[in-house]
Every structure is written in C-alpha cells, then in structure tokens.
Amino acid sequence: MSNSKYDIIIIGAGPAGLSAGIYSARAGLKTMILEKGIPGGTAAMTDLIENYPGFSDGIKGMELGLKMRQQGERFGVKIINAEARSIVKAEKGFIIKTSSQDYTGDCVIVATGSSPKALNIPGEKELLGRGVSYCATCDGPLFKNRDIAVIGCGNSGLQEGRFLLNFARSITFVEFLPYITADKILQEGFKDEKRVRFFLESEVLSIQGQGSVEAIRIRNRKTNKEEVIPVTGVFIYIGLIPNSQVVHELLDLDREGFIITNERLETSVPGIFAAGDVRAKRYRQIVIACSEGAIAALNAYHYLRG
C-alpha cells in the first residue's frame, strides 16, 4: 500500500473540516481532507440555511457546501473520497488508514461531525427507507399530498418541517418535552398554518406498517393516553450522535462519545485537534463549526512551527 505525506490531514469535509482546510492551505501547509460522503456534511442535507452570515435571503445547504469546497480547492486543498478507518501514531506524526491507502500527516484535525440520533423503537429500523427518514431534503418530494409526522420540535424539526410542507398534505409534530424548543422565528412560521398540529409532552412508542409506514403510536406523558395516528412518512429529528468511532480508543471522549478538547481545540493526544459537531460542547451551529475549523487550523499551524 502506498503512503502519501501531508502537513495536515483533516478527517471530514463538513463546514468545520472545509473551513480548517481553507485556513491551513492559505498558511502554506500541504493539506488534505478525507471525506467518505459528500463535502458539506450534514449541512448539505439542509434545504435552506437562514442563519449563516452573509446570505440575507438564506442559502441552500448543498450550495453552501459546494462554495466552501471550491474555495478550499482554489487554495490547494486536496479532497479525497475515502473513509478513515483508524489513526496510528508514527515516529513523526500520524498514519491515517483507509480502505484503499495509508496517508501520513504531521498533524490531524478530526472534523467528522455527527449523525441523526435514532428513536430505537419498534418499526424504525424495519421501515427505514420505506417511510422512515432522517433527511427531509433527500426524501421530502416522495411524500407529495401525504400525511406525515415529524418527531422533534427543535430547530431542525421545525426547519425541515417547513420544507416538508412544500409537499405534504399535513404534518403531525411530536415533541417529548412539554414545550417547543425551536427558535421563536421558526415557531412564528407555523402560527397560521392549518396543515400542522403539535403533540407536546408526548413520545412515539412505535412506527407501524406492513412493508411501508402506515401509522405511529404515541403516548401523552402527562395523561398516559395512547393514540394511533395514520401517516405514511416519519421524519426524525431528536438530536445527534458523534461520529467519533475512528478515535474512540485513541482520544479522551465524554460519556456520549464527543471529543474533549481545550480552548485551543487540542485533544488528549498532542498533534491531534478536533473541530465541529464531533467536539464536546453546548451549541452546534454551522457558523460555530466554521470558526472552530479556523481555530483548529491556526493552532495546528503553530504546533507544526514549534
């Protein structure tokens, strides 16, 4: 297997990884990004991003990811479509092992992001791709004039629910908490919408259907009353889990699996930094991920320069 040497290897081409790539390449460092999916990360699957600075009318997630990629490549960032399997300490730097080739980097920035959290209820796994989805942008058009459910009333749930209203006949929102957690401006967007209804302080017990989604069974957590609601699609937005498997035996993680760093975004292993949604922190937003990518790259540069 061949070996390619870089100053900095970034794992993950979401907003944090792409931002890190732009900063490190502009600093004159030989930079590579490994990405197993499409550049842009989870943000690329968002229909409309309205809170990223510089775009007064909002911007499509896929478009923002493409612009970031093009900007990085303009400064010399090499983006390779491959999945990082493990990180091994070398005599100098680190070896990143992928399924096809090994790469050596003096410094590593882990920006692998996060993935949607599952409900782990009966029917969810069995009906995935047959009515159960975690991506409105990917699957929303399949539910034209259908009754669907959105699980979770945080920012992601309401933002993607607004997109789904372009296709669906009606949306039933189910929220575990007794209140909606999404930003006020997102809540206002549903104020006069007659095609939606909200079941707060409720949990989904199961997703029902033979071959495809036919209904959800929910329970009101206050009254214990159960109800079956006919729907043909279920979109789940209940939180995120970190994509930290590549470093789970190498770095210090918190109890949920997020990477622990200091304010310089250094991890427990010198020479490895972490940025974006895979890092242990309170807030996860695209603009924060971008700033962390820049911080990680700047500190990596100073690390390499001693």
LUMGU-565345 format. One record per residue (C-alpha): x, y, z; residue number from 0. Coordinates in pm, 1 decimal. Example, Ala and Ser with C-alpha at 12.3 -4.5 7.8 and 13.67 -1.06 7.14 Angstrom:
2
PT|1230.0|-450.0|780.0|0
PT|1367.0|-106.0|714.0|1
***
This chain:
306
PT|0.0|0.0|0.0|0
PT|133.2|341.9|-93.1|1
PT|184.0|622.1|150.8|2
PT|126.1|993.6|89.6|3
PT|267.2|1261.7|319.5|4
PT|90.4|1584.4|420.5|5
PT|143.3|1859.9|674.6|6
PT|-218.8|1843.0|787.5|7
PT|-479.4|1575.2|730.2|8
PT|-836.6|1674.4|805.2|9
PT|-1092.0|1399.2|853.0|10
PT|-1434.4|1519.6|745.5|11
PT|-1542.4|1773.8|483.6|12
PT|-1829.4|1938.5|667.1|13
PT|-1822.4|2311.7|748.4|14
PT|-1555.3|2262.1|1018.8|15
PT|-1329.0|2049.6|800.0|16
PT|-1363.1|2270.7|493.6|17
PT|-1300.6|2584.0|698.4|18
PT|-992.8|2421.3|852.6|19
PT|-872.0|2328.6|504.9|20
PT|-907.4|2685.0|376.9|21
PT|-706.6|2825.4|667.9|22
PT|-432.3|2562.7|664.8|23
PT|-383.6|2578.9|287.6|24
PT|-367.9|2957.8|296.4|25
PT|-98.2|2923.3|562.7|26
PT|112.1|2735.2|309.8|27
PT|61.5|2387.7|454.9|28
PT|16.3|2082.0|235.7|29
PT|-342.1|1996.1|323.2|30
PT|-569.6|1703.2|252.5|31
PT|-927.4|1631.4|356.3|32
PT|-1064.0|1278.2|376.9|33
PT|-1441.0|1256.1|331.2|34
PT|-1639.9|934.1|296.9|35
PT|-1959.2|1109.6|180.5|36
PT|-2030.4|1437.8|6.3|37
PT|-1848.2|1760.5|102.3|38
PT|-2071.4|1983.1|312.5|39
PT|-2160.8|1725.3|575.2|40
PT|-2499.2|1733.9|745.2|41
PT|-2538.4|2097.9|643.2|42
PT|-2552.1|1991.2|277.9|43
PT|-2869.9|1795.8|353.6|44
PT|-3046.8|2106.3|486.2|45
PT|-3284.8|2268.3|240.6|46
PT|-3246.0|2633.4|341.0|47
PT|-2993.7|2781.1|585.1|48
PT|-3108.1|3121.6|707.0|49
PT|-2870.8|3191.9|997.5|50
PT|-2533.7|3174.7|822.0|51
PT|-2388.6|3528.3|793.1|52
PT|-2357.1|3685.7|450.3|53
PT|-2667.5|3543.2|284.3|54
PT|-2959.1|3775.6|358.0|55
PT|-3211.3|3552.6|179.0|56
PT|-3061.2|3228.8|306.9|57
PT|-2869.1|2969.0|107.3|58
PT|-2929.6|2607.9|12.3|59
PT|-2722.1|2369.2|220.9|60
PT|-2584.4|2191.5|-85.3|61
PT|-2485.3|2522.9|-241.7|62
PT|-2304.6|2638.4|72.7|63
PT|-2111.3|2312.3|90.0|64
PT|-2012.7|2343.8|-277.2|65
PT|-1892.8|2702.1|-231.8|66
PT|-1679.2|2600.5|68.0|67
PT|-1530.6|2310.0|-128.0|68
PT|-1448.1|2528.5|-427.8|69
PT|-1287.0|2787.1|-203.2|70
PT|-1068.1|2525.0|-37.9|71
PT|-964.2|2370.5|-368.6|72
PT|-875.3|2714.5|-503.4|73
PT|-613.2|2740.9|-228.1|74
PT|-477.9|2392.9|-295.7|75
PT|-672.3|2167.7|-58.9|76
PT|-685.0|1811.0|-187.2|77
PT|-1015.5|1637.1|-110.9|78
PT|-1013.8|1258.8|-132.0|79
PT|-1326.2|1044.2|-117.3|80
PT|-1228.6|778.7|136.8|81
PT|-1325.6|667.7|485.7|82
PT|-1067.8|698.1|761.6|83
PT|-1060.8|362.9|943.5|84
PT|-802.1|437.3|1212.0|85
PT|-533.8|680.7|1326.3|86
PT|-197.7|537.4|1430.0|87
PT|85.5|729.8|1592.4|88
PT|401.1|723.1|1382.7|89
PT|759.3|812.0|1470.3|90
PT|676.8|1155.6|1341.0|91
PT|313.5|1248.4|1301.5|92
PT|29.7|1005.9|1231.8|93
PT|-75.9|743.2|980.8|94
PT|-438.4|756.2|867.8|95
PT|-550.8|417.2|742.1|96
PT|-828.7|395.8|484.5|97
PT|-969.7|101.3|292.1|98
PT|-752.2|179.6|-9.4|99
PT|-440.6|364.1|104.7|100
PT|-247.9|495.4|403.7|101
PT|-176.8|866.2|444.3|102
PT|78.2|1029.0|673.9|103
PT|25.5|1367.7|833.5|104
PT|233.7|1567.7|1078.0|105
PT|-92.6|1695.0|1226.5|106
PT|-453.3|1574.7|1224.7|107
PT|-779.5|1765.7|1262.1|108
PT|-1079.8|1545.1|1336.7|109
PT|-1394.3|1710.7|1196.6|110
PT|-1612.9|1405.4|1142.9|111
PT|-1933.4|1571.7|1260.9|112
PT|-2237.0|1388.6|1390.0|113
PT|-2527.8|1174.9|1269.9|114
PT|-2900.9|1180.1|1347.4|115
PT|-2998.8|1004.0|1667.5|116
PT|-3243.5|718.3|1633.6|117
PT|-3557.6|669.7|1842.4|118
PT|-3475.6|298.1|1882.4|119
PT|-3839.6|194.9|1879.5|120
PT|-4022.0|-92.1|1703.9|121
PT|-4065.0|-29.8|1331.6|122
PT|-3798.3|238.4|1296.8|123
PT|-3519.4|16.9|1167.3|124
PT|-3751.8|-217.6|980.3|125
PT|-3917.8|66.6|785.4|126
PT|-3609.1|278.8|722.2|127
PT|-3622.4|389.2|359.7|128
PT|-3985.7|279.9|339.7|129
PT|-4134.1|584.8|506.2|130
PT|-3884.1|641.4|787.0|131
PT|-3626.4|910.8|708.3|132
PT|-3375.8|1140.5|875.7|133
PT|-3341.7|1374.0|575.1|134
PT|-3626.5|1592.6|453.0|135
PT|-3423.2|1731.6|164.0|136
PT|-3345.8|1380.5|40.8|137
PT|-3691.0|1224.5|77.3|138
PT|-3944.2|1506.8|111.5|139
PT|-4052.5|1507.8|-255.4|140
PT|-4160.0|1143.1|-221.0|141
PT|-4443.9|1244.6|11.7|142
PT|-4644.1|1477.8|-207.7|143
PT|-5003.6|1510.9|-80.8|144
PT|-4932.0|1263.8|200.7|145
PT|-4987.6|1286.6|575.4|146
PT|-4654.9|1266.1|757.7|147
PT|-4506.3|1304.9|1104.8|148
PT|-4201.3|1496.9|1223.6|149
PT|-4052.0|1379.0|1551.3|150
PT|-3879.6|1657.0|1742.5|151
PT|-3963.6|2026.3|1768.8|152
PT|-3615.4|2171.9|1792.7|153
PT|-3465.5|2394.6|1524.4|154
PT|-3401.2|2102.8|1289.5|155
PT|-3751.9|1962.4|1327.2|156
PT|-3930.6|2287.9|1253.2|157
PT|-3688.6|2399.6|985.1|158
PT|-3717.9|2072.3|796.4|159
PT|-4091.8|2062.9|865.4|160
PT|-4128.5|2395.1|685.9|161
PT|-3956.7|2242.0|383.2|162
PT|-4178.4|1931.9|400.6|163
PT|-4490.2|2149.2|381.0|164
PT|-4395.6|2212.4|18.3|165
PT|-4504.9|1853.9|-47.9|166
PT|-4706.4|1706.6|238.3|167
PT|-5080.4|1737.8|287.2|168
PT|-5038.3|1759.3|663.2|169
PT|-4770.4|1727.6|929.9|170
PT|-4808.4|1594.5|1282.0|171
PT|-4528.0|1717.8|1508.0|172
PT|-4444.2|1510.8|1815.5|173
PT|-4225.1|1656.2|2091.4|174
PT|-4108.5|1474.1|2404.6|175
PT|-4085.4|1795.9|2608.8|176
PT|-4393.5|1999.0|2714.8|177
PT|-4280.2|2292.4|2500.5|178
PT|-4128.4|2366.5|2158.7|179
PT|-3754.6|2425.0|2180.0|180
PT|-3701.8|2578.1|1834.0|181
PT|-3614.2|2946.6|1791.6|182
PT|-3909.4|3184.7|1810.6|183
PT|-3870.8|3290.8|1448.9|184
PT|-3915.5|2928.7|1338.1|185
PT|-4222.0|2887.8|1558.5|186
PT|-4375.6|3201.4|1410.4|187
PT|-4358.8|3041.6|1068.5|188
PT|-4627.0|2789.6|1174.1|189
PT|-4855.0|3036.4|1354.1|190
PT|-5131.8|3045.2|1092.8|191
PT|-5056.5|2714.5|926.1|192
PT|-5369.5|2497.0|924.5|193
PT|-5197.1|2186.3|791.7|194
PT|-4996.6|2116.7|1107.2|195
PT|-5072.6|2002.9|1460.0|196
PT|-4848.3|1959.3|1761.6|197
PT|-4846.5|1682.3|2021.8|198
PT|-4628.7|1812.9|2304.8|199
PT|-4510.2|1615.7|2607.9|200
PT|-4559.2|1302.2|2400.1|201
PT|-4339.5|1011.0|2295.8|202
PT|-4352.0|781.3|1996.1|203
PT|-4393.5|420.2|2107.5|204
PT|-4376.0|252.2|1768.3|205
PT|-4390.4|302.9|1393.8|206
PT|-4643.5|72.8|1235.5|207
PT|-4682.5|-66.2|886.3|208
PT|-4655.4|-372.6|665.7|209
PT|-4386.7|-304.6|408.3|210
PT|-4414.3|73.1|449.5|211
PT|-4513.7|324.9|716.6|212
PT|-4886.1|333.9|791.9|213
PT|-4909.7|496.5|1137.1|214
PT|-4733.6|595.7|1457.1|215
PT|-4842.3|509.6|1809.0|216
PT|-4779.3|788.3|2059.2|217
PT|-4834.1|831.2|2431.8|218
PT|-4906.0|1152.7|2617.7|219
PT|-4652.0|1156.3|2901.3|220
PT|-4882.7|1354.4|3128.6|221
PT|-5208.1|1158.6|3088.7|222
PT|-5062.2|824.5|2967.9|223
PT|-5324.2|825.6|2692.1|224
PT|-5213.4|640.7|2379.8|225
PT|-5318.1|726.3|2026.9|226
PT|-5256.2|582.9|1680.5|227
PT|-5206.6|849.4|1411.8|228
PT|-5222.0|743.0|1043.4|229
PT|-4919.3|871.4|849.3|230
PT|-4717.6|743.2|554.6|231
PT|-4388.5|911.8|643.6|232
PT|-4190.5|973.0|962.6|233
PT|-3901.9|1221.8|972.9|234
PT|-3690.4|1201.3|1288.4|235
PT|-3503.1|1498.5|1439.9|236
PT|-3432.4|1422.2|1806.2|237
PT|-3065.6|1506.0|1833.0|238
PT|-2724.2|1392.3|1719.6|239
PT|-2461.9|1130.7|1800.0|240
PT|-2090.1|1196.6|1736.4|241
PT|-1904.8|1028.6|1450.6|242
PT|-1606.4|958.5|1674.8|243
PT|-1558.9|587.1|1605.8|244
PT|-1226.1|647.6|1431.1|245
PT|-1073.4|785.6|1755.2|246
PT|-1273.0|606.0|2025.2|247
PT|-965.5|417.1|2151.4|248
PT|-718.3|699.2|2090.4|249
PT|-866.1|1021.0|2234.2|250
PT|-1044.5|1119.8|2553.1|251
PT|-1419.6|1132.4|2494.7|252
PT|-1710.1|1238.3|2714.4|253
PT|-1974.7|987.2|2818.5|254
PT|-2173.8|1049.4|2498.8|255
PT|-1871.9|994.2|2275.6|256
PT|-1791.0|1355.4|2186.9|257
PT|-1421.8|1450.2|2170.0|258
PT|-1291.1|1650.5|2465.9|259
PT|-1065.6|1947.0|2378.3|260
PT|-921.5|2255.5|2540.4|261
PT|-983.2|2611.2|2420.4|262
PT|-714.9|2568.2|2152.5|263
PT|-911.7|2264.8|2028.2|264
PT|-624.5|2033.4|2120.9|265
PT|-726.5|1679.6|2213.6|266
PT|-566.5|1446.8|2466.2|267
PT|-305.7|1347.4|2203.4|268
PT|-58.9|1620.9|2101.2|269
PT|-82.7|1690.4|1730.1|270
PT|-448.1|1591.0|1700.6|271
PT|-712.2|1863.8|1706.7|272
PT|-1091.5|1841.2|1686.6|273
PT|-1349.8|2083.3|1548.7|274
PT|-1718.2|2096.7|1470.3|275
PT|-2006.7|1881.6|1586.0|276
PT|-1787.5|1588.4|1691.9|277
PT|-1642.5|1803.9|1970.9|278
PT|-1788.6|1815.2|2322.0|279
PT|-1967.5|2149.7|2362.7|280
PT|-2308.8|2305.7|2417.7|281
PT|-2401.1|2462.9|2083.8|282
PT|-2385.2|2306.9|1738.0|283
PT|-2434.4|2552.4|1453.6|284
PT|-2272.4|2585.4|1110.4|285
PT|-2114.4|2921.4|1190.4|286
PT|-1964.2|2776.5|1510.2|287
PT|-1826.5|2476.5|1322.5|288
PT|-1662.4|2708.5|1069.7|289
PT|-1499.9|2917.9|1342.1|290
PT|-1372.8|2605.6|1517.1|291
PT|-1224.3|2480.2|1191.3|292
PT|-1031.7|2805.5|1159.5|293
PT|-916.3|2792.6|1523.3|294
PT|-802.3|2431.9|1490.4|295
PT|-607.9|2508.0|1170.6|296
PT|-436.9|2814.5|1319.0|297
PT|-332.7|2624.5|1629.2|298
PT|-220.2|2328.2|1419.4|299
PT|-2.8|2566.2|1216.5|300
PT|165.1|2698.3|1533.0|301
PT|205.1|2344.0|1663.8|302
PT|388.3|2241.9|1346.7|303
PT|605.4|2551.8|1358.4|304
PT|704.4|2469.9|1717.7|305
***
